[in-house]
Amino acid sequence: MCKRSIFFIILIILLIYLFSSNLEINETFKNYRGKFLERYKKYWSPYDYRARRRYNCNPIYIKKGLNNNKIWYVPRECEQGLPHTRENNIISLPFDYINIDSHHKSKTLTHEYVHLDQKQNYGLWKKFYEREWFYTLSDVPPPNMPRNLILRYRLNPDTFIEKWACFNKKWWSVPIYTNNYSLNNAKILWFYDNDNDNNIYENPPQEWIDFFGPVESIGQIEHPNEISAVYLTNPENYNSKAFKILYKWKTINQLD
């Protein structure tokens, strides 16, 4: 066989491989984009639509992640440039994260992998929250919650399936939009669901602080999914009772 024939055979094989790989990526994107957006948008309020008026999450570049997960690098218009997860096997990062400091990217990916684990093992995490962290999750708010608070809820793709989180059967954490519709600067309010109170507070109750630690040390306190992701991204920084329970549970269950 002449060298030219061998060259053309190799070229054809290479083109078939590249085409099939690209087809697989595009098909994955098509399927998950449709499933995720269809479900996600069902939960959008007028505030959510306003915050996402330039919504563009089409991947610019797709990379293989750990455990058959995928990493999408997307335009800054996607969730206002915030890293997040899509469906249950995709991490979405702003495209400029390709050139970002490796340590910072590693921490971000660790945080997002926790969110993927929460989606892939949803039942286990929900049961853990209920039994060990005294959190119950719901897809509907309590009947006594003011409508204005419900409408201003800032949706999060890492928590949207059962976004309403209630601590100790009466304290509901609610991330709300401020005037600038920023996803990153949502304000966390606490609705106390009690027949004798029903008030809204700007800080969590002392019982929450005693269990989880100071608010400023955690930062993302809107939902137990975020609290646990923060804990597990930087475990060396925490020593609260809630963290110790989580770390022991996760070690025993050997969750990724």
C-alpha positions in Angstrom: 0.0 0.0 0.0 1.4 3.4 -1.0 2.1 6.2 1.5 -0.6 8.3 0.0 -3.3 5.7 0.5 -2.2 5.2 4.1 -2.3 9.0 4.7 -5.9 9.2 3.3 -7.1 6.3 5.4 -5.7 7.9 8.5 -7.3 11.2 7.5 -10.7 9.6 7.0 -10.5 7.8 10.4 -9.5 11.1 12.1 -12.4 13.0 10.4 -14.9 10.3 11.5 -13.6 10.5 15.1 -13.8 14.2 15.2 -17.3 14.3 13.7 -18.7 11.6 16.0 -17.1 13.3 19.0 -18.6 16.7 18.0 -22.0 15.0 17.4 -21.9 13.5 20.8 -21.1 16.9 22.4 -23.8 18.6 20.4 -26.4 16.0 21.2 -25.5 16.2 24.9 -25.9 19.9 24.8 -29.2 19.7 22.9 -30.7 17.2 25.4 -29.6 18.8 28.6 -30.2 22.3 27.4 -33.8 21.4 26.6 -34.4 19.4 29.8 -32.8 21.9 32.1 -34.2 25.1 30.7 -37.7 23.7 30.4 -37.7 22.7 34.1 -35.7 25.8 35.3 -37.9 28.4 33.6 -41.1 26.9 35.1 -39.8 28.4 38.4 -38.9 31.8 37.1 -40.8 34.8 38.5 -41.0 38.2 36.7 -38.0 39.2 38.8 -36.1 36.1 37.5 -36.9 37.0 33.9 -35.8 40.6 34.5 -32.5 39.4 36.0 -31.9 37.0 33.0 -33.0 39.2 30.2 -29.7 38.6 28.4 -29.7 34.9 29.1 -27.2 33.0 26.9 -25.8 29.7 28.3 -24.7 28.1 25.0 -21.3 26.5 25.7 -18.3 28.0 23.9 -16.1 25.1 25.0 -16.9 21.8 26.6 -14.4 19.8 28.7 -14.6 16.4 30.3 -14.9 16.6 34.1 -14.6 14.0 36.9 -16.8 10.9 37.0 -18.2 11.4 33.5 -19.4 14.9 34.3 -18.9 17.8 31.9 -17.6 21.3 32.3 -19.1 24.0 30.1 -17.4 27.3 29.5 -20.2 29.8 28.7 -20.6 33.5 28.0 -20.8 35.9 30.9 -24.5 36.5 30.2 -25.2 33.0 31.6 -26.5 33.5 35.2 -24.7 36.8 35.3 -21.3 35.1 35.2 -21.9 33.0 38.3 -20.6 29.4 38.3 -23.4 26.9 38.7 -24.6 23.4 37.8 -27.0 22.4 35.0 -29.1 19.3 35.2 -27.2 16.7 37.1 -23.9 16.2 35.2 -22.8 19.6 34.0 -20.8 22.4 35.7 -21.1 25.8 34.0 -18.3 28.3 34.3 -17.8 31.7 32.7 -15.5 31.5 29.7 -12.8 33.6 31.3 -12.3 30.9 33.9 -10.2 29.2 31.3 -7.4 31.6 32.2 -8.1 32.1 35.8 -5.8 31.2 38.7 -5.7 27.4 39.0 -6.2 27.5 42.8 -9.3 29.6 42.6 -10.7 27.5 39.7 -10.0 24.3 41.8 -12.0 25.7 44.7 -14.8 26.8 42.4 -15.0 23.3 40.8 -14.9 21.6 44.3 -17.9 23.7 45.3 -19.8 22.9 42.1 -19.0 19.2 42.3 -20.7 19.2 45.7 -23.8 20.6 44.0 -23.6 17.8 41.3 -23.4 15.3 44.1 -26.5 16.8 45.7 -28.4 16.4 42.5 -27.1 12.9 41.8 -27.8 11.7 45.3 -30.8 14.0 46.0 -32.7 11.6 48.3 -29.6 11.0 50.6 -28.9 14.7 50.9 -32.5 15.6 51.7 -32.8 12.9 54.3 -29.5 14.2 55.8 -30.8 17.7 56.0 -34.0 16.6 57.7 -32.4 14.2 60.2 -29.1 15.9 61.0 -29.5 19.6 60.2 -33.2 20.1 61.1 -33.9 21.5 57.6 -37.0 20.6 55.6 -37.2 21.4 51.9 -40.3 22.1 49.9 -41.3 23.2 46.4 -44.0 25.6 47.8 -43.7 28.3 50.4 -45.6 28.3 53.7 -49.2 29.7 53.3 -48.5 32.6 55.7 -45.5 34.0 53.8 -46.2 37.5 52.3 -46.7 37.4 48.6 -44.1 40.1 48.0 -41.5 38.0 49.6 -42.4 35.0 47.4 -42.3 37.0 44.2 -38.9 38.5 45.0 -37.2 35.2 45.6 -33.9 35.0 43.7 -33.8 31.6 42.0 -30.6 29.5 42.1 -30.0 26.7 39.6 -28.2 24.7 42.4 -31.2 24.8 44.7 -34.3 25.4 42.5 -35.9 21.9 42.7 -37.1 22.4 46.3 -35.9 25.9 46.9 -37.9 26.6 50.0 -35.8 25.7 53.0 -37.1 25.7 56.5 -34.9 25.4 59.6 -36.3 23.9 62.8 -39.8 23.9 61.4 -40.4 27.6 61.6 -37.5 29.6 60.1 -37.6 30.1 56.3 -34.5 31.5 54.6 -35.4 33.6 51.6 -32.9 35.1 49.2 -34.5 38.2 47.6 -33.7 40.5 44.7 -32.6 44.0 45.5 -33.3 47.0 43.2 -30.5 46.1 40.8 -31.6 42.5 40.0 -28.2 41.2 40.9 -28.0 37.4 41.3 -24.8 37.7 43.3 -26.0 40.3 45.7 -29.3 38.8 46.9 -30.3 39.7 50.4 -31.2 36.8 52.7 -34.2 37.4 54.8 -35.7 35.1 57.5 -39.4 34.5 57.7 -40.6 33.3 61.1 -43.6 31.1 60.5 -45.5 31.3 63.8 -49.2 32.2 64.5 -48.1 34.7 67.1 -45.4 36.4 65.0 -45.0 35.9 61.2 -42.3 38.6 61.1 -39.4 39.0 58.7 -35.9 39.3 60.1 -32.6 40.2 58.5 -30.5 37.8 60.5 -30.9 34.1 61.3 -32.0 33.0 64.7 -29.5 32.4 67.5 -30.2 28.7 67.4 -29.1 28.6 63.8 -25.9 30.5 64.5 -25.1 28.2 67.5 -25.4 25.2 65.2 -23.9 26.4 61.9 -21.5 29.2 63.1 -21.2 32.9 62.3 -23.0 34.1 59.1 -19.9 35.9 57.8 -17.8 32.8 58.0 -20.1 30.9 55.6 -21.4 33.6 53.4 -23.9 31.6 51.3 -26.6 30.7 53.8 -29.7 30.8 51.6 -30.1 27.0 51.4 -28.5 23.9 53.0 -27.1 23.0 49.5 -25.0 26.1 49.6 -24.0 25.8 53.2 -22.8 22.2 52.7 -20.9 23.2 49.5 -19.1 26.0 51.3 -18.2 23.7 54.2 -16.8 21.0 52.0 -14.9 23.3 49.7 -12.8 24.7 52.6 -13.2 22.2 55.5 -10.1 23.5 57.2 -12.0 26.7 58.0 -14.8 25.2 59.9 -15.4 23.6 63.3 -19.1 24.1 63.9 -21.4 21.3 65.1 -23.2 21.3 61.7 -19.9 21.0 59.9 -18.6 18.1 62.0 -21.9 16.2 61.5 -21.7 16.8 57.7 -18.1 15.7 57.4 -18.7 12.5 59.4 -21.8 11.7 57.4 -20.1 12.3 54.0 -17.1 10.2 55.0 -19.3 7.3 56.0 -21.3 7.5 52.8 -18.3 8.0 50.7 -20.1 10.5 48.5 -18.0 12.1 45.7 
